[in-house]
Amino acid sequence: MIRSEDDEYDYYSCGIRRVCFEPGLEVIKPGMLADNPDLESVTIPASVKEVQSWALGCCTNLKNLVIEGDLSRVANWSRDAFEGCACEEKYLCLRSGGH
């Protein structure tokens, strides 16, 4: 389980497949889950208010991205949060208000 006190890059290139965030997590830090080619599924809980730079960059097999709740609650979506991910195009569309 990823906790709010975990540091940037704590899970960098660690080989995980699915991510479970601690309830109440508000920030997904820079590079926190970057470079995990085995990562397939991430659910961003409704408590998240900020997704920082390269939070999930280069997770090349990340195809299942679930964002719980209203997207408008997230005050800061870094443009490159999902750089190099299979879901990057969908993320950019959601971020810009498209469907």
C-alpha positions as CSV (number, residue, x, y, z in Angstrom):
1,M,0.0,0.0,0.0
2,I,1.4,3.4,-1.0
3,R,1.3,5.8,2.0
4,S,1.4,9.6,2.2
5,E,4.7,9.5,4.1
6,D,6.4,7.6,1.3
7,D,9.1,9.6,-0.5
8,E,9.5,10.5,-4.2
9,Y,10.9,7.5,-6.2
10,D,10.2,5.0,-3.4
11,Y,8.5,2.6,-5.8
12,Y,10.6,3.6,-8.8
13,S,11.3,0.5,-11.0
14,C,10.2,-2.0,-8.4
15,G,8.2,-4.4,-10.6
16,I,4.7,-4.1,-9.1
17,R,1.6,-4.9,-11.3
18,R,-1.2,-3.1,-9.4
19,V,-1.2,-0.2,-7.0
20,C,-3.3,0.3,-3.9
21,F,-3.1,3.8,-2.3
22,E,-3.7,4.6,1.3
23,P,-7.1,6.0,2.0
24,G,-6.8,9.8,2.3
25,L,-3.7,10.1,0.1
26,E,-3.7,13.6,-1.4
27,V,-0.5,13.8,-3.5
28,I,1.1,11.3,-5.9
29,K,4.7,12.6,-5.7
30,P,7.2,13.0,-8.6
31,G,8.4,9.7,-10.0
32,M,6.7,7.8,-7.2
33,L,5.8,4.9,-9.5
34,A,7.9,5.7,-12.6
35,D,9.6,3.2,-14.8
36,N,7.6,0.1,-13.7
37,P,7.0,-1.7,-17.1
38,D,5.0,-4.5,-15.3
39,L,2.5,-2.0,-13.8
40,E,-0.9,-2.7,-15.5
41,S,-3.5,-1.1,-13.3
42,V,-3.8,2.0,-11.1
43,T,-6.8,3.5,-9.3
44,I,-6.4,7.1,-8.2
45,P,-8.6,7.6,-5.2
46,A,-11.0,10.5,-4.8
47,S,-8.8,11.9,-2.0
48,V,-6.0,12.8,-4.5
49,K,-5.7,16.5,-5.2
50,E,-2.3,16.6,-7.0
51,V,-0.5,14.3,-9.4
52,Q,3.1,15.5,-9.8
53,S,5.7,15.3,-12.6
54,W,6.4,11.8,-13.9
55,A,4.4,10.2,-11.1
56,L,3.8,7.2,-13.3
57,G,6.1,8.0,-16.2
58,C,7.3,5.2,-18.4
59,C,4.9,2.6,-17.0
60,T,4.6,1.2,-20.5
61,N,2.0,-1.5,-19.8
62,L,-0.3,0.7,-17.7
63,K,-3.5,0.4,-19.6
64,N,-6.1,0.4,-16.8
65,L,-6.3,3.9,-15.2
66,V,-9.2,4.5,-12.9
67,I,-9.7,8.0,-11.5
68,E,-12.3,8.0,-8.8
69,G,-14.6,10.9,-8.1
70,D,-14.8,14.3,-9.9
71,L,-11.7,15.3,-11.9
72,S,-12.2,18.9,-10.9
73,R,-11.1,18.1,-7.4
74,V,-7.5,17.7,-8.6
75,A,-5.9,21.1,-8.4
76,N,-2.6,20.1,-10.0
77,W,-2.3,17.6,-12.9
78,S,1.2,17.6,-14.1
79,R,1.2,17.4,-17.9
80,D,3.9,14.7,-17.9
81,A,2.5,12.6,-15.0
82,F,1.9,9.7,-17.3
83,E,4.6,10.4,-19.9
84,G,5.4,7.2,-21.9
85,C,2.4,5.2,-20.6
86,A,0.0,3.2,-22.7
87,C,-2.8,5.3,-21.1
88,E,-1.1,8.7,-21.7
89,E,-3.4,9.7,-24.5
90,K,-6.6,8.9,-22.5
91,Y,-5.1,10.8,-19.5
92,L,-4.4,13.9,-21.5
93,C,-7.9,13.8,-22.9
94,L,-9.5,13.5,-19.5
95,R,-7.2,16.2,-18.1
96,S,-8.3,18.6,-20.8
97,G,-12.0,17.9,-20.2
98,G,-12.6,15.6,-23.1
99,H,-14.1,12.1,-23.0
